[in-house]
Amino acid sequence: MSLLFSALSLSFITSLATTPLVIWVFKKNNWLEDPNQENRPNVTHTKPIPRGGGISCFLAIFITSLVLLSPDPQLKAILVAALLTLIVGLFDDLHNLSPYLRLITNALAAIIIIQAGIKINFVTNPFGGIINLDFYWGPINIASLVSLIWILWLMNVVGWSAGIAGQLPGFIAITSLIIGLLSLKFIQDITQWPVTILAGGVAGAYLGFLPFNFHPQKIMPGYSGKSLAGLFIAVLAILSGAKLATVILTLGLPMIDGIWAIIRRLSKGKMPIWGDAQHLHHLLLKAGVPQPLISVIYWTFSAGLGAIVLQLNSRQKIWAFLMVGVIFIFLILMLKKIIRKNQSDFSA
């Protein structure tokens, strides 16, 4: 527990101290996102605000890693991939890059990690045993392919659920803490110590960023902060022993919201990487739910599901995820009904 607390504390203090500096630099250079000049449907803020939250989060995780972890090849690959993600994210925060270019650079970051040997070599079979993925199908290594898809999925789906002030740093910190607590169950295995430290570092970084991002926000995570969060959560899930189901369930709302977004966009003939304003948090906002409460709803779901997932076996996690899916569908139908009613009342 001391490993987790030390990493969390150092990262939290670093993020808390550097975020105001990032805000100052962005404001001084007028690097602000003005909602009145944005032509994107998913914008929810109402005044010019800087993006670029990935800077302070990266610095917090980077410094914590240098102080508390040995610089082995895997850690170096993770930090190089994170630095690439940060740089591309900052370019997007300032210039709104093409989603296709972002996806390509996401893949490059994932390949850097996979080449260092950080792969999903197996997954737990919910009906017993494990499923080996470390084999070749022609020239393709299945473990590498699954790992690439996993990292790309997390780097994007996390960002899709980051439209409300305070929403993302809260559920990312909770998910990281759940992974850290899970690693403590195997603390006798020294290979889990780096997982505990890195999980604490990620949790502390986003907790330190949270006070500045919570409504009324002074800075947004931006693509730099969102994609960086997804990258680290994906890597932590792999390093902790392919605990994919743990992350999938803890991030149940963003995961199902992401699946729904893909289905919705493809049904309309759009590529899934192009954003819209139909995510769960957008519908909650349209239904009149205040922004702070929306964030708290996401945090509560993540914390509740995270606490539950620590007690479940693989088969039970599947049933729990399906239950979250049912709750999600109920919420969507209820919110759409409320929105239609509000619109008809307004028209009348």
C-alpha positions in Angstrom: 0.0 0.0 0.0 2.9 2.3 0.7 4.1 1.9 -2.9 0.7 3.0 -4.2 0.4 5.9 -1.8 3.9 7.2 -2.5 3.4 7.2 -6.3 -0.1 8.7 -6.0 1.2 11.5 -3.6 4.2 12.4 -5.7 2.2 12.5 -8.9 -0.7 14.4 -7.3 1.6 17.1 -6.0 3.4 17.4 -9.4 0.1 17.7 -11.3 -1.4 20.1 -8.8 1.7 22.3 -9.0 2.2 22.3 -12.8 -1.4 22.7 -14.0 -1.7 26.4 -13.1 1.6 27.0 -15.0 0.1 25.3 -18.1 -3.0 27.4 -17.8 -0.9 30.6 -17.5 1.2 29.7 -20.6 -1.8 28.9 -22.7 -3.7 32.0 -21.7 -0.6 34.2 -22.2 -0.3 32.9 -25.8 -4.1 33.0 -26.4 -4.1 29.2 -27.0 -7.8 29.0 -26.1 -10.7 27.0 -27.5 -13.5 29.5 -28.2 -16.9 27.7 -28.4 -18.2 30.5 -30.6 -15.6 29.8 -33.2 -15.7 26.0 -33.1 -17.6 24.1 -35.8 -18.0 20.9 -33.7 -21.3 19.6 -32.4 -19.9 18.1 -29.2 -18.6 21.3 -27.6 -20.2 21.8 -24.2 -18.2 24.8 -22.7 -19.5 28.3 -23.1 -16.4 30.5 -22.9 -12.8 30.4 -24.2 -10.8 27.8 -22.2 -7.3 26.4 -22.8 -6.8 22.8 -23.7 -3.5 21.1 -23.1 -4.2 19.3 -19.8 -2.0 16.4 -21.0 1.1 18.4 -20.2 0.8 18.4 -16.5 -0.5 14.8 -16.4 2.4 13.6 -18.5 4.9 15.5 -16.3 3.4 14.0 -13.2 3.6 10.4 -14.4 7.0 11.0 -16.0 8.6 12.4 -12.8 6.9 9.7 -10.6 8.2 7.0 -13.0 11.8 8.4 -12.9 11.9 8.7 -9.1 10.2 5.4 -8.2 10.8 3.0 -11.1 13.9 1.4 -12.7 14.4 2.6 -16.3 14.0 -0.8 -18.0 13.3 -1.2 -21.7 9.5 -1.6 -21.1 9.3 1.6 -19.1 11.3 3.5 -21.7 8.9 2.3 -24.4 5.9 3.3 -22.4 7.3 6.8 -21.8 8.4 7.3 -25.4 4.9 6.2 -26.6 3.4 8.6 -24.0 5.6 11.5 -25.2 4.6 10.8 -28.8 0.9 10.8 -27.7 1.4 14.1 -25.8 3.1 15.8 -28.7 0.4 14.8 -31.3 -2.3 15.6 -28.7 -0.9 19.1 -28.2 -0.8 19.7 -31.9 -4.5 18.7 -32.0 -5.2 20.9 -29.0 -3.8 23.9 -30.9 -4.7 23.1 -34.5 -7.5 20.4 -34.6 -5.7 17.7 -36.5 -7.5 15.2 -38.8 -9.0 12.3 -36.9 -7.3 10.0 -39.4 -3.9 11.4 -38.6 -4.6 11.1 -34.9 -5.6 7.4 -35.4 -2.3 6.7 -37.3 -0.2 8.3 -34.6 -2.2 6.3 -31.9 -1.3 3.2 -33.8 2.4 4.2 -33.9 2.4 4.7 -30.1 0.7 1.3 -29.6 3.3 -0.4 -31.9 6.2 1.2 -29.8 4.7 -0.5 -26.7 4.0 -3.8 -28.4 7.5 -4.0 -29.8 8.8 -3.7 -26.2 7.0 -7.0 -25.4 4.0 -5.5 -23.7 1.3 -7.6 -25.3 -1.9 -9.5 -24.4 -0.5 -13.0 -24.7 -3.6 -14.6 -23.1 -7.0 -13.9 -21.7 -9.0 -15.7 -19.0 -11.6 -18.1 -20.4 -14.8 -17.3 -18.4 -15.7 -21.0 -18.6 -12.3 -22.1 -17.2 -8.6 -22.0 -18.0 -7.0 -19.4 -20.3 -7.1 -18.6 -24.0 -3.6 -18.4 -25.5 -3.2 -15.6 -28.0 0.5 -15.8 -28.6 0.4 -17.6 -32.0 0.7 -16.6 -35.6 -2.1 -16.6 -38.2 0.0 -16.4 -41.4 2.4 -13.5 -40.8 0.2 -11.9 -38.1 0.9 -12.5 -34.4 -2.6 -12.6 -32.8 -1.3 -11.3 -29.5 0.2 -8.2 -31.2 -3.0 -7.6 -33.2 -5.3 -7.9 -30.2 -3.0 -5.6 -28.2 -3.0 -3.0 -31.0 -6.8 -3.1 -31.1 -7.0 -2.9 -27.3 -4.7 0.2 -27.0 -6.4 2.0 -29.9 -9.8 1.3 -28.5 -8.9 2.7 -25.1 -7.1 5.8 -26.5 -10.3 6.7 -28.3 -13.2 5.5 -26.2 -11.9 7.3 -23.1 -11.8 10.6 -25.1 -15.4 10.1 -26.3 -16.5 10.3 -22.6 -14.7 13.5 -21.8 -17.1 16.2 -22.9 -18.2 17.4 -19.4 -16.0 19.3 -17.0 -14.4 17.0 -14.5 -15.8 13.9 -16.2 -12.6 12.2 -17.5 -10.0 12.8 -14.7 -12.4 11.4 -12.2 -13.1 8.1 -13.8 -9.5 7.7 -15.0 -8.2 8.2 -11.4 -10.7 5.7 -10.1 -9.9 3.1 -12.8 -6.1 3.5 -12.1 -6.7 3.1 -8.4 -8.7 -0.1 -9.0 -5.8 -1.6 -11.0 -3.4 -0.5 -8.3 -5.5 -2.1 -5.6 -5.8 -5.3 -7.7 -2.1 -5.5 -8.1 -1.7 -5.3 -4.3 -3.4 -8.8 -4.1 -0.2 -10.1 -5.8 2.3 -7.9 -4.0 4.4 -10.9 -3.2 5.2 -11.0 -6.9 7.8 -8.3 -7.4 6.8 -8.0 -11.1 3.6 -6.4 -9.9 5.4 -3.6 -8.0 5.9 -1.4 -11.1 2.2 -1.9 -12.0 1.3 -0.6 -8.5 3.6 2.4 -8.8 2.5 3.3 -12.4 -1.2 2.9 -11.5 -0.6 5.3 -8.5 1.2 7.7 -10.8 -1.7 7.8 -13.3 -4.3 8.2 -10.6 -2.4 11.0 -8.9 -1.8 12.8 -12.1 -5.5 13.0 -13.0 -6.6 13.7 -9.4 -4.2 16.6 -9.3 -5.6 17.9 -12.6 -9.2 17.4 -11.4 -9.6 20.6 -9.3 -8.8 22.8 -12.3 -11.0 20.8 -14.7 -14.1 20.4 -12.5 -17.0 22.8 -13.3 -16.5 25.7 -13.8 -13.3 24.4 -15.5 -10.2 26.5 -16.0 -8.6 24.0 -18.4 -9.7 21.0 -20.4 -7.8 17.7 -20.8 -7.7 18.3 -24.6 -6.8 15.5 -26.9 -3.4 15.3 -25.3 -4.9 14.5 -21.9 -7.6 12.2 -23.2 -5.4 10.0 -25.5 -2.7 9.9 -22.8 -5.2 8.6 -20.3 -6.4 5.9 -22.6 -2.9 4.8 -23.4 -1.9 4.4 -19.8 -5.1 2.6 -18.8 -4.6 0.2 -21.7 -1.0 -0.5 -20.7 -1.8 -0.9 -17.0 -4.5 -3.5 -17.9 -1.9 -5.5 -19.9 0.9 -5.2 -17.3 -1.4 -6.3 -14.5 -1.8 -9.7 -16.1 -4.3 -9.1 -18.9 -6.9 -7.7 -16.5 -9.0 -6.5 -19.5 -12.3 -7.5 -18.0 -11.5 -5.4 -14.9 -10.9 -2.3 -17.0 -13.9 -3.0 -19.3 -16.3 -3.3 -16.3 -14.9 -0.3 -14.3 -15.2 1.8 -17.5 -18.5 0.3 -18.2 -20.3 3.5 -19.1 -17.6 4.8 -21.5 -17.2 1.4 -23.0 -20.9 0.8 -23.8 -21.2 4.5 -24.8 -18.3 3.9 -27.3 -20.0 0.8 -28.7 -23.2 2.7 -29.1 -21.4 5.6 -30.8 -19.8 3.3 -33.4 -23.2 1.6 -34.1 -24.9 5.0 -34.3 -22.4 6.6 -36.6 -22.1 3.6 -38.9 -25.9 3.4 -39.3 -25.8 7.0 -40.5 -23.1 6.3 -43.0 -20.4 8.1 -40.9 -17.0 6.9 -39.9 -16.8 6.2 -36.1 -13.9 8.6 -35.6 -16.0 11.6 -36.4 -17.6 13.1 -33.3 -21.2 13.9 -32.6 -23.3 15.3 -29.7 -25.3 12.1 -28.9 -23.1 10.5 -26.2 -24.7 9.8 -22.9 -23.3 12.9 -21.3 -24.7 15.0 -24.1 -28.1 13.6 -23.6 -27.9 14.1 -19.8 -27.0 17.7 -20.4 -29.9 18.2 -22.9 -32.2 16.7 -20.4 -31.3 19.4 -17.9 -28.8 17.5 -15.7 -26.2 20.0 -14.4 -22.6 19.4 -15.5 -21.2 18.7 -12.0 -23.8 16.1 -11.4 -23.1 14.4 -14.8 -19.4 14.0 -13.7 -20.4 12.6 -10.3 -22.7 10.1 -12.1 -19.8 8.8 -14.1 -17.5 8.7 -11.1 -20.1 6.9 -9.0 -20.6 4.2 -11.7 -16.8 3.7 -12.1 -16.3 3.5 -8.3 -19.2 1.2 -7.7 -18.3 -1.1 -10.6 -14.7 -1.0 -9.6 -15.5 -2.1 -6.1 -17.7 -4.9 -7.4 -15.2 -6.1 -10.0 -12.6 -6.8 -7.3 -15.0 -9.5 -5.9 -16.1 -11.1 -9.2 -14.7 -14.0 -11.2 -14.5 -13.8 -15.0 -17.9 -15.3 -15.7 -19.6 -12.9 -13.2 -17.8 -10.0 -14.9 -19.5 -10.8 -18.2 -23.0 -10.8 -16.5 -22.2 -7.6 -14.7 -21.2 -5.9 -18.0 -24.4 -7.0 -19.6 -26.3 -5.6 -16.7 -24.5 -2.2 -17.2 -25.6 -2.5 -20.9 -29.2 -2.9 -19.9 -29.0 0.1 -17.5 -27.3 2.1 -20.3 -30.1 1.3 -22.8 -32.7 2.3 -20.2 -31.0 5.6 -19.5 -30.8 6.4 -23.2 -34.5 5.7 -23.8 -35.5 7.6 -20.7 -33.4 10.6 -21.6 -34.6 10.8 -25.2 -38.2 10.7 -23.9 -37.4 13.6 -21.5 -35.6 15.6 -24.3 -38.6 15.1 -26.7 -41.0 16.2 -24.0 -38.9 19.3 -23.1 -38.7 20.2 -26.8 -42.5 19.9 -27.3 -43.2 21.9 -24.2 -40.8 24.6 -25.5 -42.4 24.7 -28.9 -45.8 25.0 -27.3 
